[in-house]
C-alpha cells in the first residue's frame, strides 16, 4: 500500500472519466463560468435524491452552515448548541455571526447528541441547535423536532457526513431540521473539491438563502438589492464534477457499505478494538471509525507497514481555539482513542484484509 493509499482515506482523483466527459461537454458549449444551468441541474439532483423541495448550493460546507444560521435569525449575542465532538467548522460557522457555540457531549455509542442533554443546555439566549449526524449515524430526529417546537428554537442539521443516509422513518438525514447542510469537500462520498448544499422544504427559507448567497439581489441578473447579502456562489465547473459524481452515488453507497462490513467481519472479536456500528439498511459510512486501545502505538505499527491512519476529532472545548473548561467524558475519550482507518472508495478487498490482519497482529488476535 503506497503513500497514495495511506490515509487521505477517500482522496480519490477528482477528475475521473465521467467528470472529464461532463467537463469537456461544458467547455465545448463555451458557456457561463459562474453558476448557471449546470448548477441548477446539480441542485435539482440533490433535491431529488434527498426528497427535499429546495436545494441551494454554495462555495463550501462551512459557509452553508453560516448561511443556514443567518437565514434562521441567529446573530450576535445568541447561543447555538453544538456537539463537543464534531469537525471544528460546526461551531466556527456560528462564531462568524457573533453567536456563541455552547458545547454538549455526545453519546458514547454513536457520537451524536441526545435531546435530553440538549434540553439541559438551553438558556434564554439559545437560538438554535446544530444537530450533527456522525458518519451517517443520526439520533432520534422526532425527539429533536418536538424539543425545538416546544422551545421555539431553530433546528439546523449539519449533515456534512451523511449524504446517502436516512432516518428510520425513511427521510433523508437533513430533512428533519428547518435547514439541512451537506459538504462536498475532498473526503466526502461525492466531492466538488470544495462546496456545500442546503436543503429545505420552506419556500421562504429557500428564497432567503438564495438572496443571502448572491449579494442580496432581488432576482438573478440584476443589480437591484432589497436586502443585505454576500458572495457565496458556486461555479459551473464544480457543478460538472458534482453532476458526474451524483450519477455515481448509488454505486458508491453500495461500495462504502461493503467496505465497512468487510472491516467489521475482519476485526470482530479483536480485543481492544471497537468499531462504531452502522445500520447498513439506512446508513452509509463515510469513514471507518472506531476506538482502539493503545491507539498511538497502533497507528505507528500500521504506518511502519505503509498503512496510514488519522486520529479522530479532538474534543473542541480543549482545543486552543476555544480553550473552555468543563468535562465532556465521551468526546475526551475519543480524543485519546478515536482512529479513522483507510476508507477511500478505491480500497480493494485484499487491501482491507491486509489492514485487518495488521491490526489483528498488533493486538495478538
TORNUTOR-282565 format. One record per residue (C-alpha): x, y, z; residue in three letters. Coordinates in Angstrom, 1 decimal. Each point is the difference from the previous one (the first is absolute). Example, Ala and Ser with C-alpha at 12.3 -4.5 7.8 and 13.67 -1.06 7.14 Angstrom:
2
+--------+--------+--------+------+
:      u :      v :      w : resn :
+--------+--------+--------+------+
:   12.3 :   -4.5 :    7.8 :  ala :
:    1.4 :    3.4 :   -0.7 :  ser :
+--------+--------+--------+------+
//
This chain:
365
+--------+--------+--------+------+
:      u :      v :      w : resn :
+--------+--------+--------+------+
:    0.0 :    0.0 :    0.0 :  unk :
:    1.9 :    3.1 :   -1.2 :  unk :
:   -0.2 :    3.5 :    1.4 :  unk :
:   -2.9 :    0.9 :   -2.2 :  unk :
:   -2.1 :   -2.6 :    1.7 :  unk :
:    1.2 :    0.8 :    3.5 :  unk :
:   -2.6 :    2.1 :    1.7 :  unk :
:   -1.5 :    2.7 :   -2.1 :  unk :
:   -2.5 :   -2.8 :    0.3 :  unk :
:   -2.4 :    1.3 :   -2.7 :  unk :
:    2.3 :    2.4 :   -1.9 :  unk :
:   -0.7 :   -1.5 :   -3.4 :  unk :
:    0.8 :    1.8 :   -3.3 :  unk :
:   -2.6 :    2.6 :   -0.4 :  unk :
:   -0.1 :   -0.2 :   -3.8 :  unk :
:   -0.8 :   -3.6 :   -1.1 :  unk :
:   -1.4 :   -0.9 :   -3.4 :  unk :
:   -3.6 :    1.0 :    0.9 :  unk :
:    1.1 :    3.4 :    1.3 :  unk :
:    2.2 :    0.6 :   -3.0 :  unk :
:   -2.8 :   -0.8 :   -2.4 :  unk :
:   -2.3 :    2.5 :    1.8 :  unk :
:    2.6 :    2.7 :    0.1 :  unk :
:    0.9 :   -0.5 :   -3.7 :  unk :
:   -3.6 :    0.3 :   -1.0 :  unk :
:   -0.3 :    3.2 :    2.0 :  unk :
:    3.2 :    1.5 :   -1.4 :  unk :
:   -1.1 :   -0.7 :   -3.5 :  unk :
:   -3.2 :    2.0 :    0.6 :  unk :
:    2.0 :    3.1 :    0.7 :  unk :
:   -2.5 :    0.8 :    2.8 :  unk :
:   -0.1 :    2.0 :    3.2 :  unk :
:    2.8 :   -0.6 :    2.5 :  unk :
:   -1.9 :    1.1 :    3.2 :  unk :
:   -3.0 :   -1.9 :    1.1 :  unk :
:   -2.7 :   -0.5 :   -2.6 :  unk :
:   -1.8 :   -3.0 :   -1.6 :  unk :
:    2.2 :   -2.8 :    1.3 :  unk :
:    0.0 :    1.5 :    3.5 :  unk :
:   -3.8 :   -0.1 :   -0.1 :  unk :
:    0.1 :   -3.6 :   -1.3 :  unk :
:    2.3 :   -0.9 :    2.8 :  unk :
:   -2.4 :    1.5 :    2.6 :  unk :
:   -2.9 :   -1.9 :   -1.6 :  unk :
:    2.0 :   -3.2 :    0.2 :  unk :
:    0.7 :    0.5 :    3.8 :  unk :
:   -3.6 :    1.0 :    0.7 :  unk :
:   -1.4 :   -3.0 :   -1.9 :  unk :
:    2.4 :   -2.4 :    1.8 :  unk :
:   -0.8 :    1.3 :    3.4 :  unk :
:   -3.7 :    0.6 :   -0.6 :  unk :
:    0.3 :    3.7 :    1.0 :  unk :
:   -2.0 :    2.7 :   -1.7 :  unk :
:    2.9 :    2.3 :   -0.4 :  unk :
:    3.8 :   -0.2 :   -0.3 :  unk :
:    2.4 :    3.0 :    0.0 :  unk :
:    3.7 :   -0.7 :   -0.7 :  unk :
:    2.8 :    2.3 :    1.3 :  unk :
:    3.7 :    0.2 :   -0.1 :  unk :
:    0.8 :   -2.2 :    3.1 :  unk :
:   -1.6 :   -1.9 :    2.8 :  unk :
:    1.0 :    2.4 :    2.8 :  unk :
:   -1.6 :    2.9 :   -1.8 :  unk :
:   -3.1 :   -2.2 :   -0.5 :  unk :
:   -0.4 :   -0.3 :    3.8 :  unk :
:    0.6 :    3.7 :    0.5 :  unk :
:   -2.7 :    0.9 :   -2.6 :  unk :
:   -2.4 :   -2.5 :    1.6 :  unk :
:    0.4 :    1.7 :    3.4 :  unk :
:   -0.2 :    3.5 :   -1.6 :  unk :
:   -3.2 :   -0.9 :   -1.8 :  unk :
:   -1.5 :   -1.2 :    3.2 :  unk :
:    0.8 :    3.2 :    1.8 :  unk :
:    3.1 :   -0.9 :    2.0 :  unk :
:    2.1 :    3.0 :    0.8 :  unk :
:    2.3 :    1.6 :    2.6 :  unk :
:   -0.7 :   -0.9 :    3.6 :  unk :
:   -2.0 :   -3.1 :   -0.9 :  unk :
:    1.0 :   -3.5 :    1.1 :  unk :
:    0.1 :   -3.1 :   -2.3 :  unk :
:    0.3 :   -3.4 :    1.5 :  unk :
:    2.6 :   -2.2 :   -1.7 :  unk :
:    1.5 :   -3.4 :    0.7 :  unk :
:    3.4 :    0.0 :    1.7 :  unk :
:    1.0 :   -2.7 :   -2.5 :  unk :
:   -0.1 :    1.3 :   -3.5 :  unk :
:    2.2 :    1.6 :   -2.7 :  unk :
:    0.8 :    3.5 :    1.3 :  unk :
:   -1.8 :    1.5 :   -2.9 :  unk :
:   -3.3 :   -0.6 :    1.7 :  unk :
:    0.5 :    2.5 :    2.9 :  unk :
:    2.2 :    2.3 :   -2.1 :  unk :
:   -2.9 :    0.5 :   -2.4 :  unk :
:   -2.0 :    1.8 :    2.7 :  unk :
:    3.0 :    1.8 :    1.4 :  unk :
:    0.1 :    1.8 :   -3.3 :  unk :
:   -3.4 :    1.5 :    0.9 :  unk :
:    1.1 :    1.1 :    3.4 :  unk :
:   -2.0 :   -2.7 :    1.7 :  unk :
:    1.3 :   -2.3 :    2.7 :  unk :
:    0.2 :   -3.7 :   -0.5 :  unk :
:   -1.0 :   -2.0 :    3.2 :  unk :
:    1.6 :   -3.4 :    0.1 :  unk :
:   -1.9 :   -3.2 :    1.1 :  unk :
:    1.6 :   -3.4 :    0.2 :  unk :
:   -1.0 :   -2.8 :   -2.4 :  unk :
:   -1.2 :   -3.5 :    0.8 :  unk :
:    2.7 :   -2.7 :    0.1 :  unk :
:   -1.8 :   -2.5 :   -2.2 :  unk :
:   -0.2 :    2.2 :   -3.1 :  unk :
:    1.7 :    3.4 :    0.7 :  unk :
:   -3.2 :    2.0 :   -0.5 :  unk :
:   -2.1 :    2.2 :    2.2 :  unk :
:   -3.0 :   -1.0 :    2.0 :  unk :
:   -3.0 :    2.2 :    0.5 :  unk :
:   -0.1 :   -0.2 :    3.8 :  unk :
:    3.7 :    1.2 :    0.1 :  unk :
:   -0.8 :    2.9 :   -2.3 :  unk :
:   -3.1 :    1.0 :    2.1 :  unk :
:    2.3 :    0.4 :    3.0 :  unk :
:    2.2 :    2.4 :   -1.8 :  unk :
:   -2.8 :    2.4 :   -1.2 :  unk :
:    0.0 :    3.5 :    1.3 :  unk :
:   -2.0 :    3.1 :   -0.8 :  unk :
:    2.7 :    0.9 :   -2.5 :  unk :
:   -0.2 :   -3.3 :   -1.9 :  unk :
:   -1.1 :    0.7 :   -3.6 :  unk :
:    0.8 :   -3.3 :   -1.8 :  unk :
:    1.2 :   -3.5 :    0.4 :  unk :
:    2.7 :   -1.3 :   -2.5 :  unk :
:   -0.8 :   -3.7 :   -0.3 :  unk :
:    3.0 :   -1.8 :   -1.4 :  unk :
:   -0.4 :   -3.5 :   -1.5 :  unk :
:    3.2 :   -1.9 :    0.5 :  unk :
:    1.3 :   -2.1 :   -2.9 :  unk :
:   -3.6 :   -0.7 :   -1.2 :  unk :
:   -1.3 :   -0.8 :    3.5 :  unk :
:   -2.8 :    2.2 :    1.2 :  unk :
:   -2.0 :    0.3 :    3.2 :  unk :
:   -3.8 :   -0.2 :    0.5 :  unk :
:   -0.9 :    3.0 :   -2.1 :  unk :
:   -3.6 :    0.1 :    1.3 :  unk :
:    1.2 :    0.7 :    3.5 :  unk :
:    2.0 :    3.0 :   -1.2 :  unk :
:   -2.9 :    1.2 :   -2.2 :  unk :
:   -2.3 :   -0.2 :    3.1 :  unk :
:    2.5 :    1.8 :    2.2 :  unk :
:    0.6 :    2.8 :   -2.5 :  unk :
:   -3.8 :    0.5 :   -0.5 :  unk :
:   -0.5 :    0.1 :    3.7 :  unk :
:    2.8 :    2.6 :    0.6 :  unk :
:   -0.3 :    2.0 :   -3.2 :  unk :
:    3.6 :   -0.8 :   -0.8 :  unk :
:    1.1 :   -0.5 :   -3.6 :  unk :
:    1.4 :   -3.4 :   -1.0 :  unk :
:    2.9 :    0.0 :   -2.5 :  unk :
:    1.4 :   -3.3 :   -1.2 :  unk :
:    3.7 :   -0.2 :   -0.7 :  unk :
:   -0.2 :   -3.1 :   -2.2 :  unk :
:    3.4 :    0.5 :   -1.6 :  unk :
:    0.9 :   -3.7 :    0.4 :  unk :
:   -3.5 :   -1.4 :   -0.8 :  unk :
:   -0.8 :    0.2 :   -3.7 :  unk :
:   -1.5 :   -3.4 :   -0.7 :  unk :
:   -1.2 :   -0.6 :    3.6 :  unk :
:   -3.6 :   -0.1 :    1.3 :  unk :
:   -2.0 :    0.3 :    3.2 :  unk :
:   -2.1 :   -3.1 :    1.0 :  unk :
:   -3.1 :    1.7 :   -1.3 :  unk :
:    1.4 :    0.1 :   -3.5 :  unk :
:    0.9 :    3.7 :   -0.1 :  unk :
:    3.5 :    0.8 :   -1.2 :  unk :
:    2.2 :    1.4 :    2.7 :  unk :
:   -0.2 :    3.8 :   -0.3 :  unk :
:   -3.8 :    0.0 :   -0.5 :  unk :
:   -0.9 :    0.2 :    3.7 :  unk :
:    1.4 :    3.5 :    0.6 :  unk :
:   -1.3 :    3.3 :   -1.3 :  unk :
:    3.1 :   -0.1 :   -2.2 :  unk :
:    2.5 :   -2.9 :   -0.6 :  unk :
:    3.6 :    0.5 :   -1.2 :  unk :
:    2.3 :   -2.2 :   -2.0 :  unk :
:    3.7 :    0.3 :   -0.8 :  unk :
:    1.8 :   -0.9 :   -3.2 :  unk :
:    3.6 :    0.4 :    1.1 :  unk :
:    2.6 :   -2.5 :   -1.2 :  unk :
:   -0.6 :   -2.9 :    2.5 :  unk :
:   -3.8 :   -0.2 :   -0.4 :  unk :
:   -1.9 :   -2.7 :   -1.9 :  unk :
:   -0.4 :    2.4 :   -2.9 :  unk :
:    2.3 :    3.0 :   -0.3 :  unk :
:    0.2 :    3.2 :   -2.1 :  unk :
:    3.4 :    0.9 :    1.6 :  unk :
:   -1.8 :    2.5 :    2.3 :  unk :
:   -3.7 :    0.6 :    0.2 :  unk :
:   -3.1 :   -0.2 :    2.1 :  unk :
:   -3.7 :   -0.5 :   -0.4 :  unk :
:   -3.0 :    1.1 :    2.0 :  unk :
:   -3.4 :   -1.8 :   -0.2 :  unk :
:   -3.3 :    1.2 :    1.3 :  unk :
:   -3.7 :   -0.5 :   -0.6 :  unk :
:   -0.8 :    3.7 :    0.8 :  unk :
:   -0.5 :    2.3 :   -3.0 :  unk :
:    0.7 :    3.0 :    2.2 :  unk :
:    3.3 :   -1.4 :    1.4 :  unk :
:    1.2 :   -1.1 :   -3.5 :  unk :
:   -0.7 :    3.5 :   -1.4 :  unk :
:    1.9 :    1.5 :    3.0 :  unk :
:    3.0 :   -2.3 :   -0.5 :  unk :
:    0.2 :    0.8 :   -3.8 :  unk :
:    0.0 :    3.7 :    0.8 :  unk :
:    2.6 :   -0.3 :    2.8 :  unk :
:    2.4 :   -1.9 :   -2.3 :  unk :
:   -0.3 :    2.4 :   -2.9 :  unk :
:    0.6 :    3.5 :    1.4 :  unk :
:   -3.7 :    0.4 :    1.1 :  unk :
:   -1.1 :    0.3 :   -3.6 :  unk :
:   -3.8 :    0.3 :   -0.5 :  unk :
:    0.4 :   -2.4 :   -2.9 :  unk :
:    2.7 :   -1.4 :   -2.1 :  unk :
:    1.6 :    2.0 :   -2.8 :  unk :
:   -0.8 :    3.4 :    1.6 :  unk :
:    1.8 :    2.4 :    2.3 :  unk :
:   -3.1 :    0.8 :    2.1 :  unk :
:    0.5 :   -0.9 :    3.6 :  unk :
:   -2.8 :    0.1 :    2.5 :  unk :
:    2.0 :   -1.8 :    2.8 :  unk :
:    3.6 :   -0.4 :    1.1 :  unk :
:    1.7 :   -3.1 :   -1.4 :  unk :
:    3.5 :   -1.4 :   -0.8 :  unk :
:    1.9 :   -1.8 :   -2.7 :  unk :
:   -0.2 :   -3.7 :    0.7 :  unk :
:   -0.8 :   -1.3 :   -3.5 :  unk :
:    0.9 :   -3.2 :   -1.7 :  unk :
:    1.6 :   -0.5 :   -3.4 :  unk :
:   -1.0 :   -2.0 :   -3.1 :  unk :
:    3.3 :   -1.8 :    0.1 :  unk :
:   -0.8 :   -1.3 :    3.5 :  unk :
:   -3.5 :   -0.9 :   -1.2 :  unk :
:    1.4 :   -2.1 :   -2.8 :  unk :
:    2.0 :   -2.1 :    2.4 :  unk :
:   -2.9 :   -0.2 :    2.4 :  unk :
:   -2.5 :   -1.2 :   -2.6 :  unk :
:    2.4 :   -2.7 :   -1.2 :  unk :
:    0.5 :   -1.2 :    3.6 :  unk :
:   -3.7 :    0.1 :    0.9 :  unk :
:   -0.5 :   -2.5 :   -2.8 :  unk :
:    2.6 :   -2.2 :    1.7 :  unk :
:   -1.4 :    0.5 :    3.5 :  unk :
:   -2.2 :   -3.2 :    0.0 :  unk :
:    3.0 :   -2.3 :   -0.7 :  unk :
:    2.2 :    2.0 :    2.4 :  unk :
:   -2.6 :   -0.6 :    2.8 :  unk :
:    0.1 :   -3.7 :   -0.7 :  unk :
:    3.7 :   -0.2 :    0.1 :  unk :
:    0.3 :    2.1 :    3.2 :  unk :
:   -2.3 :   -2.5 :    1.7 :  unk :
:    2.1 :   -2.9 :   -1.3 :  unk :
:    3.2 :    1.6 :    1.3 :  unk :
:   -1.4 :    0.5 :    3.5 :  unk :
:   -1.4 :   -3.5 :    0.1 :  unk :
:    3.3 :   -1.6 :   -1.0 :  unk :
:    1.8 :    2.0 :    2.6 :  unk :
:   -2.6 :   -1.0 :    2.6 :  unk :
:    0.3 :   -3.7 :   -0.9 :  unk :
:    3.8 :    0.1 :    0.0 :  unk :
:    0.3 :    1.7 :    3.4 :  unk :
:   -2.9 :   -1.7 :    1.8 :  unk :
:    1.1 :   -1.3 :    3.4 :  unk :
:    3.4 :    1.8 :    0.0 :  unk :
:    0.7 :    1.1 :    3.6 :  unk :
:    0.6 :    3.8 :    0.3 :  unk :
:   -1.9 :    0.8 :   -3.3 :  unk :
:   -3.6 :    1.4 :   -0.1 :  unk :
:   -1.2 :    1.3 :   -3.4 :  unk :
:   -3.1 :    2.2 :    0.2 :  unk :
:   -3.0 :   -1.9 :   -1.2 :  unk :
:   -2.1 :    0.8 :   -3.0 :  unk :
:   -3.5 :   -1.1 :   -1.1 :  unk :
:    1.0 :   -0.6 :   -3.6 :  unk :
:   -3.6 :   -0.1 :   -1.1 :  unk :
:   -0.2 :    3.8 :    0.4 :  unk :
:    3.5 :    1.3 :    0.8 :  unk :
:    2.9 :    0.5 :   -2.3 :  unk :
:    3.3 :    0.2 :    1.9 :  unk :
:    2.2 :    2.9 :   -1.0 :  unk :
:    3.2 :   -1.3 :    1.7 :  unk :
:    0.8 :   -3.1 :    1.9 :  unk :
:    0.1 :    1.3 :    3.6 :  unk :
:    0.6 :   -1.7 :    3.3 :  unk :
:    1.6 :    0.1 :    3.4 :  unk :
:    3.3 :   -1.8 :    0.3 :  unk :
:    2.0 :   -0.7 :    3.2 :  unk :
:    3.6 :    1.2 :   -0.3 :  unk :
:   -1.1 :    2.0 :   -3.0 :  unk :
:    3.2 :    1.8 :   -0.6 :  unk :
:    2.1 :   -3.2 :    0.2 :  unk :
:   -2.4 :   -1.6 :   -2.5 :  unk :
:    0.3 :    3.0 :   -2.4 :  unk :
:    3.8 :   -0.3 :    0.1 :  unk :
:   -0.2 :   -3.8 :   -0.5 :  unk :
:   -2.2 :    0.5 :   -3.1 :  unk :
:    2.1 :    2.9 :   -1.3 :  unk :
:    3.1 :   -2.2 :    0.1 :  unk :
:   -1.9 :   -2.3 :   -2.4 :  unk :
:   -1.0 :    2.8 :   -2.4 :  unk :
:   -3.5 :    0.3 :    1.4 :  unk :
:   -1.1 :    3.5 :    0.9 :  unk :
:   -2.6 :    1.0 :    2.6 :  unk :
:   -1.3 :    3.2 :    1.5 :  unk :
:   -1.0 :    0.8 :    3.5 :  unk :
:   -3.7 :    1.0 :    0.4 :  unk :
:   -1.1 :    3.5 :    0.9 :  unk :
:    1.3 :    1.1 :    3.4 :  unk :
:   -2.5 :    1.5 :    2.6 :  unk :
:   -0.7 :    3.5 :   -1.1 :  unk :
:   -0.1 :    1.5 :    3.5 :  unk :
:    3.6 :   -1.0 :    0.4 :  unk :
:    1.2 :    1.5 :   -3.3 :  unk :
:    2.1 :    3.1 :    0.4 :  unk :
:   -2.3 :    1.9 :   -2.3 :  unk :
:   -2.8 :   -0.3 :    2.6 :  unk :
:    1.9 :   -0.9 :    3.3 :  unk :
:   -3.1 :   -0.6 :    2.1 :  unk :
:   -0.4 :   -1.8 :    3.3 :  unk :
:   -2.4 :   -2.7 :    0.9 :  unk :
:   -0.1 :   -3.8 :   -0.4 :  unk :
:   -1.2 :   -1.8 :   -3.1 :  unk :
:    1.1 :   -3.6 :    0.7 :  unk :
:   -1.1 :   -1.6 :   -3.3 :  unk :
:    1.6 :    2.5 :   -2.3 :  unk :
:    3.1 :    0.0 :    2.2 :  unk :
:    0.2 :   -3.8 :   -0.3 :  unk :
:   -0.2 :    0.3 :   -3.8 :  unk :
:    2.8 :    2.5 :    0.1 :  unk :
:    2.1 :   -2.8 :    1.7 :  unk :
:   -1.2 :   -3.1 :   -1.9 :  unk :
:   -1.8 :    1.0 :   -3.2 :  unk :
:    1.5 :   -1.0 :   -3.3 :  unk :
:   -1.0 :    0.0 :   -3.6 :  unk :
:    1.2 :   -2.9 :   -2.1 :  unk :
:    0.6 :    0.2 :   -3.8 :  unk :
:   -3.4 :    0.5 :   -1.5 :  unk :
:    0.3 :    1.2 :   -3.6 :  unk :
:   -2.4 :   -1.5 :   -2.4 :  unk :
:    2.7 :   -1.5 :   -2.2 :  unk :
:    1.2 :   -2.3 :    2.8 :  unk :
:    0.0 :   -3.6 :   -1.2 :  unk :
:   -1.2 :   -2.9 :    2.2 :  unk :
:    3.6 :   -1.2 :    0.0 :  unk :
:    1.2 :    3.3 :    1.4 :  unk :
:   -2.7 :    0.0 :    2.7 :  unk :
:    1.1 :   -3.5 :    1.0 :  unk :
:    3.6 :    1.0 :    0.2 :  unk :
:   -0.9 :    2.9 :    2.3 :  unk :
:   -2.2 :   -2.2 :    2.1 :  unk :
:    2.8 :   -2.6 :    0.3 :  unk :
:    2.4 :    2.7 :    1.1 :  unk :
:   -2.4 :    1.2 :    2.7 :  unk :
:   -0.6 :   -3.6 :    1.2 :  unk :
:    3.7 :   -0.6 :    0.1 :  unk :
:    0.6 :    3.1 :    2.2 :  unk :
:   -2.6 :   -1.2 :    2.5 :  unk :
:    1.1 :   -3.6 :   -0.1 :  unk :
:   -3.2 :   -1.2 :   -1.4 :  unk :
+--------+--------+--------+------+
//
